[in-house]
Amino acid sequence: MAWPDWVALGGYFVVMLLIGLWSHRRVNDVSDYFTGGGRMPWWLSGISHHMSGYSAAVFVAYAAVAYSYGITIYVWAFLPLAVATGVGAWLFAPRWNRLRRRYHVASPLEYLSRRYNVATQQALAWSGALLKVFDVAAKWASVAILLNVFTGVSLNIGILITGVVTLVYCTVGGLWADALTDFGQFVIQGVAALSMVIVTLDHVGGPSGLGSLWDRLPAGHTHPLVGPYTAGFLTAYVVVKLFEYNGGMWNLAQRYMATDSAPAAKRSAVLSAVLYLIWPAVLLFPSVVAPVLMPHIADPQQVYALMAENLLPAGLVGLTLAGMFSHTMAMASSDANAIASVVVRDIIPAVARKGRALGARTGLLAARVCTVCFIAVSMVVAMEARHFGGPLGIITALVAAVMGPISIPMLLGLLPAFRRWGSLAALISWACGLASFVVVKYVMDSTDQTLTIATPLVTSLALYLVVGLVFPQPSTVADEITTAVSGTDAVRAPRRPADPTGESLAAATD
């Protein structure tokens, strides 16, 4: 890279750190750290939700699929996100917000101890936290590949650089720092991506050359579903993302909880859905048409970085790399915040009695320590990502497959239709779903992506529905919670009085 590129990249990191330091002044307690104190504007929440939903894997793993298979990457990887988030705008986003306002929770899992029981809450918390370590590790590995192509920096050093910068700003500023950096990253990434599209268009003959461009692409490149990406794979992926992007990824639920009202949460979800519909097409266009410009790339994971290096002028290369960094840092920082919220509000109170009444200062310190630990562990795992199938292998074969069993009891537990479904249905669904993944992936040693993703999803969903129907566990508490989060904002369902010590829902049940 030329010196203007280094200036652009260095300036990006400095701005991120400054935002983190500025956000530090807005964080006074655990609520501020984890949910922005419920004061986040809907548009900022929506942009943050969108930016936190995908990472540099777009420019590495997904770009490789776009280069090898074409537009199918948009059809199966991003249209489901727009659909899932759009549905969630009406079904889940308002409920997450009401849950925070009416029960004063700061973690998406905090309500589960009352909705089901503590065992269910802990099962989902521990397994979900472990899964997120691998998910974020895939993002670190992706951005390290990009940094290696652009600068020659080794993969491990690239992971350390990105992780440390992210660790500093998100640990200091909490959710406010996450959201504000998400917005800054959205602007930077927007300029970089549009520059890349304009340059790519120029090299394929400009807008007038688009008509003939599709005929020059490899066979099957314009097919919506091709290769291993079948209709069955798409169907399973849509259902997985319906749960994942409406709260299964805990950091995305936090965005809805951070707004000041249920209607604001709904608007933020609609904005995110619209962005998922439009923006991925812009990001992936260069990779889709890359076979015309660079037909013999040995490693498709490097296609976006190689195109930027060869097509963009000095300065824009560094800005493009900063844009790629932005997605990873946005998702990783928000995941770290969400995991810390689950550890501080759900896990610690269940394993240590002193953790049930942490003071404002002690709780905030615990939150920051947990954030540091999570990012550090995920960085270590990222350095060994190749042993888990690389970034794409982790994202599709592990995260997508295991997300269903973890998120199904949590999301469906918010809906009145499932108020009679109790802990028995939740735990059996979770355990058997995860067990089916282990059997398919490691006992049968299947390489069929559709089977790997669909089996745990179908197993978990079917068992949750059947067990809940056959063995209902009616509960006045479950009725109260589902009614409270589903009603109008003018009506407040009865609940326990707020505990002056700040005790969480998890602690209040004991």
C-alpha positions, -999 to 999 in steps of 0.1 A, spaced: 0 0 0 11 36 -7 15 62 21 -20 77 15 -35 43 22 -16 40 55 -28 74 65 -64 65 57 -62 32 76 -44 48 106 -69 76 107 -97 51 108 -83 34 139 -77 67 156 -114 78 150 -127 45 164 -106 49 196 -117 85 200 -154 75 197 -148 49 224 -133 75 247 -161 99 241 -187 72 247 -171 65 281 -188 96 295 -222 82 287 -217 50 306 -225 52 343 -239 17 351 -246 -17 337 -278 -6 319 -259 21 300 -231 -3 292 -254 -31 278 -285 -13 265 -275 23 261 -298 33 289 -328 29 265 -320 62 249 -307 52 215 -324 68 185 -342 43 162 -321 52 131 -288 46 150 -302 14 164 -312 3 129 -278 11 113 -260 -6 142 -283 -37 139 -274 -38 102 -236 -33 107 -235 -58 135 -251 -85 113 -221 -92 90 -184 -88 90 -152 -90 69 -164 -125 61 -184 -107 34 -152 -97 17 -135 -131 22 -157 -162 26 -188 -147 8 -167 -130 -18 -152 -164 -26 -186 -179 -31 -196 -149 -53 -165 -154 -74 -170 -191 -78 -208 -194 -81 -222 -159 -88 -254 -142 -76 -265 -172 -56 -245 -157 -27 -270 -128 -26 -300 -151 -29 -292 -175 -1 -270 -154 22 -286 -120 23 -322 -121 10 -330 -143 41 -316 -116 63 -339 -90 48 -369 -113 51 -360 -124 87 -354 -88 99 -386 -76 81 -407 -103 98 -390 -96 131 -399 -59 129 -435 -69 137 -430 -101 156 -400 -97 178 -384 -62 178 -412 -45 199 -413 -75 223 -375 -71 231 -380 -35 238 -410 -40 261 -391 -67 279 -363 -43 287 -387 -15 298 -411 -35 318 -387 -59 335 -355 -38 336 -334 -65 320 -300 -58 305 -294 -92 289 -316 -109 263 -314 -141 284 -323 -125 317 -360 -132 314 -355 -170 308 -350 -179 344 -386 -168 351 -401 -178 318 -387 -214 320 -363 -219 349 -327 -213 358 -315 -245 343 -329 -235 309 -313 -201 312 -279 -215 320 -280 -241 293 -287 -215 266 -262 -190 282 -232 -213 284 -237 -230 250 -245 -197 233 -214 -180 248 -192 -209 236 -207 -207 201 -201 -169 199 -164 -175 206 -161 -194 174 -184 -170 155 -162 -140 164 -131 -160 158 -142 -165 121 -145 -127 118 -110 -121 131 -96 -147 107 -114 -131 78 -100 -96 84 -65 -111 90 -67 -126 55 -75 -92 40 -47 -75 60 -23 -101 48 -31 -95 11 -29 -58 14 1 -54 37 19 -87 40 13 -88 77 10 -123 91 -24 -137 99 -18 -138 137 -5 -103 138 -35 -91 118 -58 -108 144 -40 -91 172 -41 -56 157 -78 -57 149 -87 -74 182 -68 -50 204 -83 -19 188 -118 -33 191 -111 -44 226 -101 -8 237 -131 11 223 -158 -14 231 -146 -21 266 -144 16 274 -176 28 258 -200 -2 260 -231 -3 237 -229 35 230 -194 31 216 -205 1 195 -235 19 180 -216 52 173 -186 34 157 -211 13 137 -225 45 123 -190 59 115 -180 26 100 -212 26 79 -203 59 64 -166 49 57 -176 15 43 -202 32 21 -177 55 5 -152 26 0 -178 2 -14 -193 27 -38 -158 36 -50 -151 -1 -57 -183 -5 -76 -176 26 -98 -141 14 -106 -153 -21 -114 -181 -8 -136 -155 13 -155 -134 -17 -162 -163 -38 -176 -174 -11 -200 -195 12 -178 -233 11 -172 -238 5 -209 -217 -27 -207 -239 -43 -180 -262 -58 -207 -234 -78 -223 -215 -85 -190 -238 -113 -179 -231 -132 -211 -193 -131 -203 -197 -146 -169 -190 -183 -163 -219 -208 -168 -244 -208 -139 -231 -175 -125 -265 -159 -129 -285 -188 -115 -302 -180 -81 -293 -215 -67 -264 -235 -80 -238 -260 -68 -243 -270 -31 -267 -241 -26 -299 -259 -32 -336 -250 -25 -334 -271 6 -303 -253 18 -320 -219 12 -352 -230 31 -331 -241 61 -311 -209 60 -342 -187 59 -356 -204 90 -322 -203 108 -318 -166 101 -354 -159 112 -344 -169 147 -308 -157 146 -314 -122 134 -343 -115 157 -325 -123 189 -307 -156 185 -276 -133 180 -279 -117 213 -262 -85 202 -290 -78 177 -317 -82 204 -298 -56 224 -303 -30 195 -340 -33 199 -338 -32 237 -317 0 235 -344 22 218 -368 42 239 -400 25 228 -415 -5 210 -425 16 179 -389 29 177 -376 -7 179 -399 -16 150 -387 12 129 -351 3 135 -358 -33 124 -375 -20 92 -345 2 84 -321 -27 89 -342 -50 67 -342 -24 39 -304 -21 42 -300 -59 40 -321 -59 8 -299 -33 -9 -265 -30 5 -251 -65 1 -258 -63 -36 -235 -33 -37 -208 -50 -16 -208 -82 -37 -211 -68 -72 -173 -66 -77 -168 -102 -66 -196 -115 -88 -181 -99 -120 -145 -106 -110 -142 -137 -132 -144 -114 -162 -116 -91 -150 -94 -117 -130 -103 -151 -143 -75 -171 -127 -73 -163 -90 -58 -192 -71 -75 -185 -38 -110 -170 -43 -110 -157 -6 -85 -131 -18 -106 -118 -47 -119 -86 -32 -86 -76 -18 -68 -83 -51 -93 -63 -70 -90 -34 -47 -52 -35 -50 -52 -36 -88 -81 -13 -96 -82 15 -69 -59 45 -67 -37 52 -37 -57 64 -7 -89 45 -17 -71 12 -11 -65 21 25 -101 34 28 -114 1 14 -94 -19 38 -108 3 66 -142 -4 53 -135 -41 55 -122 -37 90 -154 -18 99 -177 -48 95 -156 -71 116 -151 -46 143 -188 -37 144 -199 -73 148 -172 -84 171 -176 -54 195 -214 -59 197 -210 -96 202 -185 -90 230 -209 -66 247 -238 -91 244 -217 -120 258 -206 -98 287 -242 -89 294 -251 -126 296 -221 -135 318 -227 -106 342 -265 -107 343 -272 -144 338 -242 -167 345 -225 -150 375 -258 -146 395 -265 -183 391 -231 -196 401 -221 -170 428 -246 -155 453 -225 -123 457 -230 -118 420 -268 -113 425 -265 -78 440 -235 -62 423 -233 -24 428 -232 0 399 -194 3 399 -187 -34 406 -211 -45 379 -196 -21 354 -161 -34 362 -173 -70 358 -188 -61 324 -156 -47 312 -135 -76 324 -158 -101 307 -156 -81 275 -118 -83 276 -118 -120 283 -142 -128 255 -123 -109 229 -90 -124 240 -103 -160 239 -119 -155 204 -86 -141 191 -68 -172 203 -94 -194 186 -91 -173 154 -54 -182 152 -65 -218 148 -95 -212 125 -81 -234 98 -87 -264 120 -124 -256 121 -129 -253 83 -118 -216 80 -142 -186 81 -169 -200 58 -168 -234 75 -173 -219 109 -201 -195 97 -221 -220 77 -214 -254 92 -211 -244 129 -228 -211 137 -258 -215 113 -263 -251 124 -261 -247 162 -280 -213 162 -314 -230 159 -313 -251 191 -301 -222 211 -325 -195 198 -357 -214 193 -367 -216 231 -356 -180 236 -376 -165 207 -407 -186 208 -408 -181 246 -418 -145 239 -449 -154 219 -483 -159 236 -491 -189 214 -463 -208 233 -471 -196 268 -479 -232 279 -445 -244 266 -422 -249 296 -387 -259 306 -392 -295 296 -398 -286 260 -370 -260 260 -343 -283 274 -352 -313 253 -353 -291 222 -319 -276 230 -302 -308 240 -315 -330 211 -308 -303 186 -272 -299 196 -268 -337 198 -281 -341 162 -256 -316 150 -228 -337 166 -241 -369 151 -244 -354 115 -211 -334 116 -188 -356 135 -202 -392 137 -216 -394 102 -188 -370 90 -213 -354 66 -201 -327 42 -236 -319 30 -242 -283 41 -280 -286 38 -281 -317 60 -257 -301 85 -278 -269 89 -313 -285 86 -309 -314 109 -304 -296 142 -329 -269 132 -357 -294 123 -349 -316 153 -350 -287 178 -381 -270 163 -401 -303 160 -393 -314 196 -401 -280 211 -435 -280 194 -443 -317 201 -431 -318 237 -448 -286 245 -481 -299 231 -479 -333 248 -465 -321 281 -477 -285 286 -464 -267 317 -489 -238 322 -475 -210 344 -489 -177 356 -454 -162 353 -452 -173 316 -487 -158 310 -476 -126 327 -444 -122 306 -459 -131 272 -488 -108 279 -466 -79 290 -443 -80 260 -471 -84 235 -495 -57 248 -498 -21 239 -472 3 253 -500 22 272 -508 -9 293 -483 -23 318 -488 -59 328 -484 -66 365 -449 -75 376 -427 -77 407 -417 -43 420 -382 -31 409 -356 -42 433 -337 -12 447 -305 -32 448 -306 -37 410 -310 -74 414 -316 -92 381 -345 -113 371 -323 -144 374 -316 -136 411 -352 -126 418 -364 -161 412 -343 -178 439 
